[in-house]
Amino acid sequence: MSGEGYSGRLWNDDGSEDGRGAEYGADSDAPRREYSPDELADEITLASVDGVGPLTAFRLVEYFGSAGAVLDAHESDLARVEKVGPVLARKIALARSTFDVESLVKFCVANDVAILSLNDTRYPARLLDIATPPRILYVRGELRPEDYHAIAMVGTRTPTPYGRAQATRLAHELVDAGFTVVSGLALGIDGASHRGALDAKGRTIAVLGGGVVRIYPQEHEDLAGRVMNSGALVSEYGPLTSPMRGNFPARNRIISGLAIGVLVVESGEKGGSLITARNALDQNRDVFAVPGRVDAPTSRGCHQLLREGACLVESVDDIIHAIAPYEVPAPRRAPRRAAEDAAPGTLGISSASIATIARPPKKRERGAQENVREPRVAESAPEAPKEERLAPVPENASPDEIKILEIIDGQTLPIDDVARKSGLPVSRALGLIVALEFKGVLTRLEGNAITRRRV
């Protein structure tokens, strides 16, 4: 399901769709280079005016030639621009005197918030191709050239355990294949997608509906910190802007615009995920969907997309096949090749290699056995406290789930160690861990660790 017949979805200042096709890109007469925040003062000021959305800003700059010329223009001249009435014209004319751009720039510099204009060489190349790219982009973290190979992952805020597990698994597979995962930091599938990429030690980008300092939802503040440290938080809104309902439809065009395509994991019949998928089509991006249960409301959106021609995805191979050969990055991790005499449970390590470091156990010294005594247990020893008992194995647990639980037992272990010790494909092991979390058997701790829940 590709975006043939691209028309360009535009957004009015209130977040509604303009409905007409047009394209606005970087200013053709401005050089491409890195710009300092001070050089962008006029662009920042224009974007700060209440009522000046991305489409209006492009119209104004196209009419007057630059953001500085817009801010210097008389109210009567401003009102001649399409959809700029006298009220908005007055706001623009007063913007220099009512908005403290100097304080905002100082705040961004002091707090490592990068400000990128359309002509900045750090501005994401794919985003320049959409109809109305943000004229100003605020970034916490780091955008890199390899983010050109990105897949957006979106879905419902109220997923099923199946949906969470698939999002985690597919995000892990994507970063292993060399992709960056883009999502919106929302509860549900967005959060699972970011975590899956982070657990695989890959790159992920979160596009926010508010400022990059106003983290929303608050439950994802820690997750946002992890994303910032290994990827980037991105927004077209000022860093201290509170998230507002009207921001999110326009935000979704950035999520799809940063990516080669959009993967919808779980979605109802309506919602932001389907808006993002429609944006992807308008931007000539691919749309992918994960099938779900036929009787689950959270599967209806994905199944509708599949009926309309979206690419069905069971693994990252389906995505690579759909976009090959021109959009496939180099794998981040080379596929492991099993040795001919691979020892079981070692992910391809040969028995001969293991033998080179194996050592026979030390012989017990004569008489040592006689000195070893079993500890005496009092007959009236108290029963272990109830809260120290491990959560029981679920009745419907699969053999692989039981293997995961036996590895962890009563320990606290890094998730990567559990996946490695299981001998299972890493993506499958992570999916099983997520499923066991939702069955109430495992508990995830800070520092990317997992432990068996106590009951």
ABEGO torsion letter per residue (X at the ends): XBABGBAEBBBBAAGBBAGBBBBBBBBAABBBBBBBAAAAAAAAAAAABBGBBAAAAAAAAAAAGBAAAAAABBAAAAAABBGBBAAAAAAAAAAAAABBAAAAAAAAAAAGBBBBBAABAABBAAAAABABBBABBBBBEBBBAAAABBBBBBEBABBBAAAAAAAAAAAAAAAAAGBBBBBAGBBEAAAAAAAAAAAAGBBBBBBBABBAABBOBAAAAAAAAAAAAABBBBBABBAABBBBAAAAAAAAAAAAAABABBBBABBBABEAAAAAAAAAAAAGBBBBBBBBBAABAAAAAAAAAAAAGBBBBABAAAAAAAAOAAABBBBABBBBBBBAABBBGAGGBBAAAAAAABBBBBBBBBGAAAABBBBBBBAABBBBBAAABBBBBBAABBAAAAAAAAAAEABBBBAAAAAAAAGBBAAAAAAAAAAAAAAGABBBBBGGBBBBBBX
